[in-house]
């Protein structure tokens, strides 16, 4: 039987691989990436949006290799990036292989967040308790 730690590591590897997979296309202005971002931003902010989203994905993917206390926040960033990627694929870009990649990354990052939910909840409860007046 696969241990939970092995599944957690596998989910991290999947998220990192999937996030890095599209970086080459974004940073080298491959035609598919340029076309997708031109559709999203009507051609106005295509190079800037493509590069900045690539930088954010690079940060989120690479910092998933960081120390465990901070890893969950980068998993949350990857989760929200994939929520938006799926939204834009469903509404504007259409269903293609990038959509499937975004769905796989979303599920893997959700698993990372789900396994760390106790630590996330304890952190947020500590933060909210400091604001309460007594």
C-alpha positions as a Markdown table, in Angstrom:
| # | Residue | x | y | z |
|---|---|---|---|---|
| 1 | Unk | 0.0 | 0.0 | 0.0 |
| 2 | Unk | 1.3 | 3.5 | -0.9 |
| 3 | Unk | 2.0 | 5.6 | 2.1 |
| 4 | Unk | 0.5 | 9.1 | 2.4 |
| 5 | Unk | 4.0 | 10.6 | 2.3 |
| 6 | Unk | 4.6 | 9.0 | -1.0 |
| 7 | Unk | 1.4 | 10.3 | -2.4 |
| 8 | Unk | 2.2 | 13.8 | -1.1 |
| 9 | Unk | 5.6 | 13.6 | -2.8 |
| 10 | Unk | 4.1 | 12.4 | -6.1 |
| 11 | Unk | 1.5 | 15.2 | -6.0 |
| 12 | Unk | 4.3 | 17.7 | -5.5 |
| 13 | Unk | 6.2 | 16.3 | -8.5 |
| 14 | Unk | 3.1 | 16.4 | -10.6 |
| 15 | Unk | 2.4 | 20.0 | -9.8 |
| 16 | Unk | 6.0 | 21.0 | -10.4 |
| 17 | Unk | 6.3 | 19.1 | -13.7 |
| 18 | Unk | 3.0 | 20.4 | -15.0 |
| 19 | Unk | 3.8 | 24.0 | -14.1 |
| 20 | Unk | 7.3 | 23.9 | -15.6 |
| 21 | Unk | 6.0 | 22.1 | -18.7 |
| 22 | Unk | 4.4 | 25.3 | -20.1 |
| 23 | Unk | 7.2 | 27.7 | -19.1 |
| 24 | Unk | 9.3 | 27.1 | -22.2 |
| 25 | Unk | 6.3 | 28.0 | -24.5 |
| 26 | Unk | 5.6 | 31.1 | -22.5 |
| 27 | Unk | 9.1 | 32.4 | -22.2 |
| 28 | Unk | 10.2 | 31.7 | -25.8 |
| 29 | Unk | 6.9 | 33.0 | -27.4 |
| 30 | Unk | 5.8 | 29.8 | -29.0 |
| 31 | Unk | 2.9 | 30.4 | -31.4 |
| 32 | Unk | 0.4 | 28.5 | -29.3 |
| 33 | Unk | 1.2 | 30.5 | -26.2 |
| 34 | Unk | 1.1 | 33.8 | -28.1 |
| 35 | Unk | -2.2 | 32.9 | -29.7 |
| 36 | Unk | -3.7 | 31.9 | -26.3 |
| 37 | Unk | -2.7 | 35.1 | -24.5 |
| 38 | Unk | -3.7 | 37.2 | -27.5 |
| 39 | Unk | -7.2 | 35.7 | -27.2 |
| 40 | Unk | -7.3 | 36.3 | -23.5 |
| 41 | Unk | -6.1 | 39.9 | -23.6 |
| 42 | Unk | -7.3 | 41.0 | -27.1 |
| 43 | Unk | -3.7 | 41.3 | -28.1 |
| 44 | Unk | -3.1 | 44.3 | -25.9 |
| 45 | Unk | -1.1 | 42.9 | -23.0 |
| 46 | Unk | -0.1 | 39.7 | -24.6 |
| 47 | Unk | 3.7 | 39.8 | -24.1 |
| 48 | Unk | 3.5 | 41.2 | -20.6 |
| 49 | Unk | 0.7 | 38.9 | -19.4 |
| 50 | Unk | 2.4 | 35.9 | -20.9 |
| 51 | Unk | 5.7 | 36.6 | -19.3 |
| 52 | Unk | 4.3 | 37.7 | -15.8 |
| 53 | Unk | 2.1 | 34.6 | -15.6 |
| 54 | Unk | 5.1 | 32.5 | -16.5 |
| 55 | Unk | 7.1 | 34.1 | -13.8 |
| 56 | Unk | 4.4 | 33.5 | -11.2 |
| 57 | Unk | 4.1 | 29.8 | -12.3 |
| 58 | Unk | 7.9 | 29.5 | -12.1 |
| 59 | Unk | 7.9 | 30.9 | -8.5 |
| 60 | Unk | 5.0 | 28.7 | -7.4 |
| 61 | Unk | 6.5 | 25.6 | -9.0 |
| 62 | Unk | 10.0 | 26.1 | -7.8 |
| 63 | Unk | 9.1 | 27.1 | -4.3 |
| 64 | Unk | 7.1 | 23.9 | -3.9 |
| 65 | Unk | 10.6 | 22.5 | -3.4 |
| 66 | Unk | 11.0 | 24.8 | -0.4 |
| 67 | Unk | 10.9 | 23.9 | 3.3 |
| 68 | Unk | 7.7 | 22.3 | 4.5 |
| 69 | Unk | 6.2 | 25.2 | 6.5 |
| 70 | Unk | 6.1 | 27.4 | 3.4 |
| 71 | Unk | 5.3 | 24.7 | 0.8 |
| 72 | Unk | 1.5 | 24.9 | 1.4 |
| 73 | Unk | 1.3 | 28.5 | 0.5 |
| 74 | Unk | 2.9 | 27.8 | -2.9 |
| 75 | Unk | 0.5 | 24.9 | -3.3 |
| 76 | Unk | -2.3 | 27.4 | -2.7 |
| 77 | Unk | -0.9 | 29.7 | -5.3 |
| 78 | Unk | -0.6 | 26.8 | -7.8 |
| 79 | Unk | -4.2 | 25.9 | -7.0 |
| 80 | Unk | -5.6 | 29.4 | -7.7 |
| 81 | Unk | -3.5 | 29.7 | -10.9 |
| 82 | Unk | -5.1 | 26.5 | -12.1 |
| 83 | Unk | -8.6 | 27.6 | -11.2 |
| 84 | Unk | -8.1 | 30.7 | -13.4 |
| 85 | Unk | -6.5 | 28.6 | -16.2 |
| 86 | Unk | -9.4 | 26.2 | -16.2 |
| 87 | Unk | -11.9 | 29.1 | -16.1 |
| 88 | Unk | -10.2 | 30.8 | -19.1 |
| 89 | Unk | -10.0 | 27.5 | -21.0 |
| 90 | Unk | -13.7 | 26.8 | -20.5 |
| 91 | Unk | -14.9 | 30.4 | -21.3 |
| 92 | Unk | -12.5 | 31.6 | -23.9 |
| 93 | Unk | -9.8 | 29.3 | -25.1 |
| 94 | Unk | -11.6 | 26.0 | -25.4 |
| 95 | Unk | -10.9 | 22.5 | -24.2 |
| 96 | Unk | -7.5 | 21.2 | -25.3 |
| 97 | Unk | -4.4 | 19.5 | -23.9 |
| 98 | Unk | -3.5 | 22.5 | -21.8 |
| 99 | Unk | -7.0 | 22.3 | -20.2 |
| 100 | Unk | -6.3 | 18.7 | -19.2 |
| 101 | Unk | -2.9 | 19.6 | -17.8 |
| 102 | Unk | -4.5 | 22.4 | -15.8 |
| 103 | Unk | -7.1 | 19.9 | -14.4 |
| 104 | Unk | -4.4 | 17.4 | -13.4 |
| 105 | Unk | -2.4 | 20.2 | -11.7 |
| 106 | Unk | -5.5 | 21.4 | -9.9 |
| 107 | Unk | -6.3 | 18.0 | -8.5 |
| 108 | Unk | -2.6 | 17.5 | -7.4 |
| 109 | Unk | -2.4 | 20.9 | -5.7 |
| 110 | Unk | -5.8 | 20.3 | -4.1 |
| 111 | Unk | -4.4 | 17.1 | -2.6 |
| 112 | Unk | -1.4 | 19.0 | -1.3 |
| 113 | Unk | -3.7 | 21.5 | 0.4 |
| 114 | Unk | -6.0 | 18.8 | 1.7 |
| 115 | Unk | -3.2 | 16.9 | 3.4 |
| 116 | Unk | -1.9 | 20.1 | 5.0 |
| 117 | Unk | -5.4 | 21.4 | 6.0 |
| 118 | Unk | -4.7 | 21.0 | 9.8 |
| 119 | Unk | -1.6 | 23.1 | 9.6 |
| 120 | Unk | -3.4 | 25.7 | 7.5 |
| 121 | Unk | -6.3 | 25.8 | 9.8 |
| 122 | Unk | -4.2 | 26.1 | 12.9 |
| 123 | Unk | -2.1 | 28.9 | 11.3 |
| 124 | Unk | -5.2 | 30.8 | 10.3 |
| 125 | Unk | -6.9 | 30.3 | 13.7 |
| 126 | Unk | -3.7 | 31.6 | 15.4 |
| 127 | Unk | -3.7 | 34.7 | 13.2 |
| 128 | Unk | -7.4 | 35.4 | 13.7 |
| 129 | Unk | -7.2 | 35.0 | 17.5 |
| 130 | Unk | -4.6 | 37.8 | 17.7 |
| 131 | Unk | -7.1 | 40.3 | 16.4 |
| 132 | Unk | -9.8 | 39.5 | 18.9 |
| 133 | Unk | -10.4 | 42.1 | 21.6 |
| 134 | Unk | -10.8 | 40.7 | 25.1 |
